Amino acid sequence: MRYALAAAFAAGAMMSAAAAQEACKLATIGAGGVAAVRDGRTLTLRDGRELRLAAIETPGTAQAETARAALATLASGSELTLKRLGTNDSDRYGRVVAFAFPAGGAHSLQQALLEQGLARVSGRIGDKACADALLGSERAARAAARGLWSDPNFAPLPAEHLAQLAAERGHFALVEGKVLSVRESGSTIYVNFGRRWTRDFTVIVAARQKRAFAAAGVEPKALEGKRIRVRGWIEQRGGPVIEAAAPEQIEFIN
């Protein structure tokens, strides 16, 4: 029964991801042939440019070589169509940052890695439809325990497990739990998972972002009492903290 439910959830998540993918609008910025694959999300193009796959995070541990090998299988020798979301298509290191589609393919390399369970959706996507498509693929892989999701070390961390959260300081992680309270002080909204802010896990949201979060269906003040999953980089500010700069970092857990 458990496996049947997991399979049904995975199938539903894939259908939802496909629908969201149709609504995700990307602008083509060019093309490039693949010369080499450096890691699970970085490729060198034949014209010398370095391509960083947008919107995903890949593991930097024992799973790193698996992710690199999978990307090499998907992309080596391919001619890629490069597409961007928004107006920015490079990072501060001069790398092209884009969604990459193999010639004739309807799905990006990002989508393929997520479906294989070899990447996680990053914290900042910039568009709800695109985020929903990627998150749907991630959820399906997690439900099916594919790739890194078969490793308990990559499971979402419970918000109350403070020692685990402290050990992940400086790393990208998923954290989930029930919101105890939401407080606004000055320019910051504090989404608290415990009573002691100097010790317990907290998600912080800039007060100026309230309207953007509300428009995406993630009203910060309405999170109280809800079970949520948040993704981002764990910092230590008294207790462990994730800064939510975009609404797609927060998912509701049924």
Secondary structure, 3 states (H helix, E strand, C coil): CHHHHHHHHHHHHHHHHHHHHHHCCCEEEEEEEEEEEEECCEEEECCCCEEEECCEECCCCCCHHHHHHHHHHHHCCCEEEEEECCCCCECCCCCEEEEEEECCCCCCHHHHHHHCCCCEECCCCCCHHHHHHHHHHHHHHHHCCCHHHHCHHHCCEECCCHHHHHHCCCCEEEEEEECCEEEEECCEEEEECCCCCCCCCEEEEEHHHHHHHHHCCCCHHHHCCCEEEEEEEEEECCCEEEECCCHHHEEECC
